[in-house]
Amino acid sequence: MQNSLNQLEQLEALLEREHVWPGEYRFKFIVKRADLEYATSILGQEGLSIRESESGKYVSLTIIKVMQSSKDVIAVYKKASVIPGLIAL
């Protein structure tokens, strides 16, 4: 858990340096197809596009949202972290 917290802190610092707020941010996640409904219940449908893997076992979620700050972006990543097997890109 400590390692992922450090990564989020590093991401937040990078976003502060490199991004203009408020601004559009693109989230990309990969989840198991079986967890799609759970993932969308947590992440919402706004700005969401879904693409299935060739095998149909996984889905790629792209979510484009206008975020107010880097802290808001980090909050979404923390919220998403409860999704089983989530891969954040």
C-alpha distances in whole Angstrom, upper triangle without the diagonal:
4,5,5,6,9,10,11,13,14,15,17,19,20,21,23,25,26,26,29,28,29,29,28,25,24,21,21,19,20,20,22,25,25,22,24,25,22,20,24,24,20,21,25,28,29,29,28,29,28,29,29,29,32,31,30,27,25,25,24,24,25,25,27,26,28,25,26,23,20,18,20,18,15,16,17,13,11,14,14,11,12,15,15,15,15,15,15,18
4,5,5,6,9,10,11,12,14,15,17,18,20,21,23,24,25,28,27,28,29,28,25,25,22,22,21,22,23,25,28,28,25,27,28,25,23,26,26,23,23,27,30,31,31,30,31,31,31,32,31,34,34,33,30,27,28,26,26,26,26,28,27,28,25,26,23,20,18,20,19,15,16,18,15,13,16,17,13,15,18,18,18,18,17,17,19
4,5,5,6,9,10,11,12,14,15,17,18,20,21,22,23,27,26,28,27,27,23,23,20,20,19,20,21,23,27,27,25,26,28,25,23,26,27,23,23,27,29,30,29,28,29,29,29,30,29,32,32,31,28,26,26,24,24,25,25,26,26,27,25,26,23,19,18,20,18,15,17,18,14,13,17,16,13,16,18,18,17,16,15,15,16
4,5,5,6,9,10,10,12,14,15,16,18,20,21,21,24,24,25,24,24,20,20,17,17,16,17,18,21,24,25,22,23,25,22,19,22,23,19,19,23,26,26,26,25,26,25,26,27,26,29,29,28,26,23,23,21,21,21,21,23,23,24,21,23,20,16,15,17,15,11,13,14,10,10,13,13,10,13,15,15,14,13,12,12,14
4,5,5,6,9,10,10,12,14,15,17,19,20,20,23,22,23,24,23,20,20,18,19,18,20,21,24,27,27,24,25,26,23,21,23,24,20,20,23,26,26,26,26,27,27,29,29,29,33,33,31,29,26,25,24,23,23,22,23,23,23,20,21,18,15,13,15,14,10,12,14,11,9,13,14,11,14,16,18,17,16,16,14,16
4,5,5,6,9,10,11,12,14,15,17,18,19,22,22,24,24,24,21,21,19,20,19,21,23,26,29,30,26,27,29,26,24,26,27,23,22,26,29,28,28,27,29,29,30,31,30,34,34,33,31,27,27,25,24,24,24,24,24,24,21,22,18,15,14,17,15,12,14,16,13,12,16,17,14,17,20,21,20,18,17,15,16
4,5,5,6,9,10,10,12,14,15,16,17,20,20,22,22,21,18,18,16,16,16,18,20,23,26,27,24,25,27,24,22,24,25,21,20,24,26,26,25,25,26,26,27,28,27,30,31,30,28,24,24,22,21,21,20,21,21,22,19,20,17,13,13,15,13,10,13,14,11,11,15,15,13,16,18,19,18,16,14,12,13
4,5,5,6,9,10,10,12,14,15,15,18,18,19,19,19,15,16,14,15,15,18,20,23,26,27,23,24,25,23,20,22,23,19,18,21,24,23,23,22,24,24,26,27,27,31,31,30,28,24,23,21,20,19,18,19,19,19,16,17,14,10,10,12,10,7,10,11,8,9,12,13,11,15,17,18,18,15,14,12,13
4,5,5,6,9,10,11,13,14,15,18,17,19,19,20,17,18,17,18,19,22,23,27,30,30,27,27,29,26,23,25,26,22,21,24,27,26,25,25,27,28,29,31,31,34,35,34,32,28,27,25,23,22,21,21,20,20,17,17,14,10,10,13,11,8,11,14,11,11,15,16,15,18,20,22,21,19,18,15,16
4,5,5,6,9,10,11,12,14,17,17,19,19,20,17,18,17,18,19,21,24,27,30,31,28,28,30,28,25,26,27,24,22,25,28,27,26,26,27,28,29,30,30,33,34,33,31,28,27,24,23,22,21,21,21,21,18,18,15,11,12,15,13,10,14,15,13,14,17,18,17,20,22,23,22,20,18,15,15
4,5,5,6,9,10,10,11,14,15,16,16,16,13,14,13,14,16,19,21,25,27,29,26,25,27,25,22,23,25,21,19,22,24,23,22,22,23,24,25,27,27,31,32,31,29,25,24,21,20,18,18,18,17,17,15,15,12,8,10,12,9,8,12,13,10,12,15,15,15,19,20,22,20,18,16,12,12
4,5,5,6,9,10,10,13,12,14,14,15,13,15,14,16,18,21,23,27,29,30,27,27,28,26,23,24,25,21,19,22,24,23,22,22,24,26,27,29,30,33,34,33,31,28,26,23,21,20,18,18,17,16,13,13,9,6,7,10,8,7,10,12,11,12,15,16,16,19,21,23,23,20,18,15,15
4,5,5,6,9,10,13,13,16,16,17,15,17,17,19,21,24,26,30,32,34,31,30,32,30,26,27,28,25,23,26,28,26,25,26,27,29,30,32,32,36,37,36,34,31,29,26,24,23,21,20,19,18,15,15,11,8,10,13,12,11,14,16,15,16,19,20,19,23,24,27,26,23,21,18,17
4,5,5,6,8,11,13,15,15,16,13,15,15,17,19,22,25,29,31,33,30,29,31,29,26,27,28,25,23,25,27,25,23,24,26,27,28,30,30,33,35,34,33,29,27,24,23,21,20,19,18,18,15,15,12,9,12,14,12,11,15,16,15,17,20,20,20,23,24,26,25,22,20,16,15
4,5,5,5,8,9,11,11,12,10,12,13,16,18,21,24,28,30,32,29,27,29,28,24,24,26,23,20,22,24,22,20,21,23,25,26,29,29,32,34,33,32,28,26,23,21,18,17,16,15,14,11,12,9,6,9,11,9,10,13,14,13,15,18,18,19,22,23,26,25,21,19,16,15
4,6,6,8,8,11,12,14,13,15,16,19,22,25,28,31,33,35,32,31,32,30,27,27,28,25,23,25,26,24,23,24,26,28,30,32,33,36,38,37,36,32,30,26,24,22,20,18,17,15,12,11,8,6,9,11,11,11,14,16,16,17,20,21,21,25,26,29,28,25,23,19,18
4,6,8,11,13,13,15,14,17,18,21,23,26,29,33,35,37,34,33,34,33,29,30,31,28,25,28,29,26,25,26,28,30,31,34,34,37,39,38,37,33,31,28,26,23,22,20,19,17,15,15,12,10,13,15,14,15,18,19,18,20,23,23,24,28,29,31,30,27,24,21,19
4,7,10,12,12,13,12,14,16,18,21,24,28,31,33,35,32,31,33,32,28,28,30,27,24,26,27,24,22,24,25,27,28,31,31,34,36,35,35,31,29,25,23,21,20,18,17,16,14,14,12,10,14,15,13,15,18,18,18,21,23,23,24,27,28,30,29,25,23,19,17
4,6,9,8,9,9,12,14,17,20,24,26,30,32,34,31,29,31,30,26,26,28,25,22,23,24,21,19,21,23,25,27,30,30,33,36,34,34,30,27,24,22,19,17,15,14,12,11,11,9,8,12,13,11,13,16,16,17,19,21,21,23,26,26,29,28,25,23,19,17
4,6,6,9,10,13,16,19,22,26,29,33,34,36,33,31,32,31,28,27,28,26,23,24,24,21,19,22,24,26,28,32,33,36,38,36,36,32,30,26,23,20,18,15,14,11,10,9,8,9,13,13,13,15,17,18,19,21,22,23,25,28,28,31,31,27,25,22,20
3,5,8,10,13,16,19,22,26,28,32,33,35,31,29,30,29,26,25,26,24,21,21,22,19,18,21,23,26,28,31,33,36,38,36,36,32,29,26,23,20,17,14,12,9,7,6,5,8,11,10,11,14,15,16,17,19,20,21,23,26,27,30,30,26,25,21,21
4,7,9,13,15,19,22,26,28,31,32,34,31,28,29,28,25,24,25,22,19,20,20,17,16,19,22,25,27,31,32,36,38,36,35,32,28,25,22,19,16,13,10,7,6,4,6,9,11,10,11,14,15,15,17,19,20,21,23,26,27,30,30,26,25,22,21
4,6,10,13,16,19,23,26,29,30,32,29,26,27,27,23,22,24,22,18,19,19,15,14,17,19,22,24,28,29,32,35,33,33,29,26,22,19,16,14,10,8,5,6,7,8,10,13,11,11,14,15,15,17,19,20,20,23,25,25,29,28,25,23,20,19
4,7,10,13,17,20,23,26,27,29,26,23,24,24,21,19,21,20,16,16,16,13,11,13,15,18,21,24,26,29,31,29,29,26,22,19,16,13,10,7,5,4,6,9,10,11,14,12,10,14,15,14,15,18,18,18,21,24,23,26,26,22,21,17,16
4,6,10,13,17,19,23,24,26,23,21,22,22,18,17,19,17,14,15,15,13,10,12,14,16,19,22,23,26,28,27,27,23,20,16,13,10,8,6,6,6,6,10,10,10,12,10,8,11,13,11,12,15,16,15,18,21,20,23,22,19,17,14,13
4,7,10,13,16,20,21,23,20,18,20,20,16,15,18,16,13,14,14,12,9,10,11,13,15,18,19,23,25,23,23,19,16,13,10,7,6,5,7,9,10,13,13,12,15,13,10,12,14,11,12,15,15,14,17,19,18,21,20,16,15,11,10
4,7,10,13,17,18,20,17,15,17,17,13,13,16,14,10,12,13,12,10,9,11,12,14,16,18,21,23,21,20,16,14,10,8,6,5,6,8,11,11,14,14,13,14,12,9,11,12,9,9,12,12,10,13,16,14,17,16,12,11,8,8
4,7,10,14,15,18,15,14,16,16,12,13,16,14,11,13,14,14,12,10,10,10,11,13,14,17,19,17,17,13,11,7,6,5,7,9,11,15,15,18,18,16,17,16,12,13,15,11,10,14,14,11,13,15,14,15,14,10,8,6,5
4,7,10,12,14,12,11,14,13,10,11,14,13,10,13,14,15,13,11,11,10,11,12,12,16,17,15,14,10,8,6,5,7,9,12,14,17,17,20,20,18,18,17,14,14,15,11,10,13,12,9,10,13,10,12,10,7,6,5,6
4,7,9,12,10,9,13,13,10,12,15,14,13,15,15,17,16,13,12,10,9,10,10,13,14,12,10,7,6,5,6,9,11,15,17,21,21,24,24,22,22,20,17,17,18,15,13,15,15,11,12,13,10,11,8,6,5,7,8
4,6,8,6,7,10,10,8,10,13,13,12,14,15,18,17,14,13,11,11,10,10,14,13,11,9,6,6,7,8,11,13,17,19,23,23,26,25,23,23,22,19,19,19,15,14,15,14,11,11,12,8,8,6,5,7,9,11
4,5,5,7,10,10,9,12,14,15,15,17,17,20,20,16,15,12,12,10,10,13,11,9,6,4,6,9,11,14,17,20,22,26,26,29,29,27,27,25,23,22,22,19,17,18,17,14,14,13,10,8,7,8,10,13,15
4,5,5,8,10,10,11,14,15,15,16,16,19,19,15,14,11,10,8,9,12,10,7,5,5,6,9,11,14,17,20,23,26,27,30,31,29,29,27,24,24,24,20,19,21,19,15,17,16,12,11,11,11,13,15,17
4,6,8,8,10,12,13,14,15,17,17,20,21,17,17,14,14,12,13,15,13,10,8,8,9,12,13,17,19,23,24,28,28,32,32,30,30,27,25,25,24,21,20,21,19,16,16,15,11,10,11,12,14,17,19
4,6,5,6,9,10,11,12,14,15,18,19,15,15,13,14,13,14,17,15,12,10,9,9,11,12,15,16,20,22,25,25,28,28,27,26,24,22,21,20,17,17,17,15,12,13,11,8,7,9,9,12,14,17
4,5,5,6,9,10,10,11,11,15,15,12,12,9,11,10,13,16,15,12,11,9,7,9,9,12,13,17,19,22,23,26,27,26,25,23,21,21,20,16,16,17,15,12,14,13,9,10,11,10,13,14,16
4,5,5,6,9,10,10,10,14,16,13,13,12,14,13,16,19,18,15,14,12,11,13,12,15,15,18,19,23,23,26,27,27,26,23,21,22,20,17,17,18,15,13,15,13,10,12,14,13,16,17,19
4,6,5,6,9,10,12,15,17,14,15,14,16,16,18,21,20,17,15,14,13,14,12,15,15,19,19,22,22,25,26,25,24,21,20,20,18,15,15,15,12,10,12,10,7,9,12,11,14,16,19
4,5,5,6,8,10,13,14,11,13,11,14,14,16,20,19,16,15,12,11,11,9,12,12,15,16,19,19,22,23,22,21,18,17,17,15,12,12,13,10,7,10,9,6,9,11,9,12,12,15
4,5,5,5,6,10,11,9,11,10,13,14,17,20,20,17,16,14,11,12,9,11,10,14,14,18,18,21,22,22,21,18,17,18,16,12,13,15,12,10,13,12,10,13,14,12,14,14,17
4,6,6,8,11,14,12,14,14,17,18,20,24,23,20,19,17,15,15,13,15,13,16,16,19,19,22,23,22,21,18,18,18,16,13,14,15,11,10,13,12,10,13,16,14,17,17,19
4,6,9,11,14,12,15,15,18,19,21,25,24,21,20,17,15,15,12,14,12,15,15,17,17,19,20,19,18,15,14,15,12,9,11,11,7,7,10,9,8,12,14,12,15,14,17
4,7,8,10,9,12,12,16,17,20,23,24,21,20,17,14,13,10,11,9,11,11,14,14,17,17,17,16,13,12,13,11,8,10,11,8,7,11,11,10,13,15,12,14,13,15
4,6,9,8,11,12,16,18,21,24,25,21,21,18,15,14,11,11,9,11,11,14,14,17,19,19,18,15,14,16,14,11,13,14,11,11,14,14,13,16,18,15,17,16,18
4,6,5,8,10,14,16,19,23,24,20,21,18,15,14,10,10,8,10,11,14,15,19,20,21,21,17,16,18,17,13,16,18,15,14,17,17,16,19,20,17,18,17,19
4,5,9,12,15,18,21,25,26,23,23,20,17,15,12,10,7,8,8,10,13,16,18,19,19,15,15,18,16,13,16,18,15,15,19,19,18,21,22,19,20,18,19
4,7,10,14,17,20,23,25,22,23,19,16,14,10,8,5,5,6,9,12,16,18,18,19,16,14,17,17,14,16,19,17,16,19,20,19,22,22,19,19,17,17
4,7,10,13,16,19,21,18,19,16,12,10,7,6,4,7,9,13,15,18,20,20,21,17,15,18,17,14,15,18,16,14,17,18,16,19,19,16,16,15,15
4,7,10,13,16,18,16,17,14,10,8,6,5,6,9,12,15,17,21,23,22,23,20,18,20,20,16,17,20,18,16,19,20,17,20,19,16,16,15,15
4,7,10,13,15,12,13,10,7,6,5,7,9,12,15,19,20,24,25,24,25,22,20,21,21,18,18,21,19,16,18,19,16,17,17,14,14,14,14
4,7,9,11,9,11,9,6,5,7,8,12,14,18,21,23,27,27,26,27,25,22,24,24,20,20,23,21,18,20,21,18,18,17,15,14,15,14
4,6,8,6,8,6,4,6,9,12,15,18,21,25,26,30,30,29,30,27,24,26,26,22,21,24,22,19,21,21,17,17,16,15,14,16,16
4,5,5,7,5,6,7,11,13,17,20,23,27,28,32,32,30,31,29,26,26,27,23,22,25,24,20,21,22,18,17,15,15,14,16,15
4,5,8,8,9,11,15,17,20,23,27,30,31,35,35,33,35,33,29,30,31,27,26,28,27,24,25,25,22,21,18,18,17,19,19
4,5,8,10,12,16,19,22,25,28,32,33,37,37,35,36,34,30,31,31,28,26,28,27,24,24,24,21,19,17,17,17,20,20
4,6,7,10,13,17,20,23,26,30,31,34,35,33,34,31,28,29,29,25,24,26,25,21,22,22,18,17,16,16,16,19,19
4,7,10,13,17,20,23,26,30,30,34,34,32,32,30,27,27,27,24,22,24,23,19,20,19,16,14,12,13,14,17,18
4,7,10,13,16,20,22,26,27,30,30,28,29,27,24,24,24,21,19,21,20,16,17,17,13,12,10,10,11,13,14
4,6,10,13,16,19,23,24,27,27,26,26,24,21,22,22,18,17,20,18,15,16,17,13,13,12,10,11,12,13
4,7,10,13,16,20,21,24,24,23,24,22,18,19,20,16,15,18,17,14,15,17,13,14,13,10,9,10,10
4,6,10,13,16,17,21,21,20,21,18,16,17,17,13,13,16,15,12,14,15,13,14,13,10,10,10,10
4,7,10,13,15,18,19,18,19,17,14,16,17,13,13,16,15,13,16,17,15,17,16,13,12,10,10
4,6,10,11,15,16,16,17,14,12,14,14,11,12,15,14,12,15,17,15,18,18,14,14,12,12
4,7,9,13,14,14,16,13,11,14,15,12,13,17,16,15,18,20,19,22,21,18,17,14,13
4,6,10,12,12,14,11,9,13,13,11,13,16,15,15,18,20,19,23,23,19,19,16,16
4,7,9,11,13,10,10,13,14,12,15,17,17,17,20,22,22,26,26,22,22,18,18
4,6,8,9,6,7,10,11,10,13,15,15,16,18,21,21,25,25,21,21,17,18
4,7,8,6,8,11,11,12,15,16,16,18,20,23,24,27,28,24,24,20,20
4,5,5,7,9,10,11,13,15,16,17,19,22,23,26,27,23,22,19,19
4,5,5,6,9,10,11,12,14,16,17,20,21,24,24,21,20,16,16
4,5,5,6,9,10,10,12,14,15,18,20,23,23,20,20,17,18
4,5,5,7,9,10,11,13,14,17,18,22,22,19,19,16,17
4,5,5,7,9,10,11,13,16,17,20,20,16,16,12,13
4,5,5,6,9,10,11,14,15,18,18,15,15,12,13
4,5,5,6,9,10,12,14,17,18,15,16,13,16
4,5,5,6,9,11,12,15,16,13,14,11,13
4,5,5,6,9,10,13,14,10,11,8,11
4,5,5,8,10,13,14,11,13,11,14
4,6,7,8,12,14,11,13,12,15
4,5,6,9,10,8,10,9,12
4,5,8,9,7,9,9,12
4,6,9,8,11,12,16
4,6,6,9,11,14
4,6,9,12,15
4,6,10,13
4,6,10
4,6
4
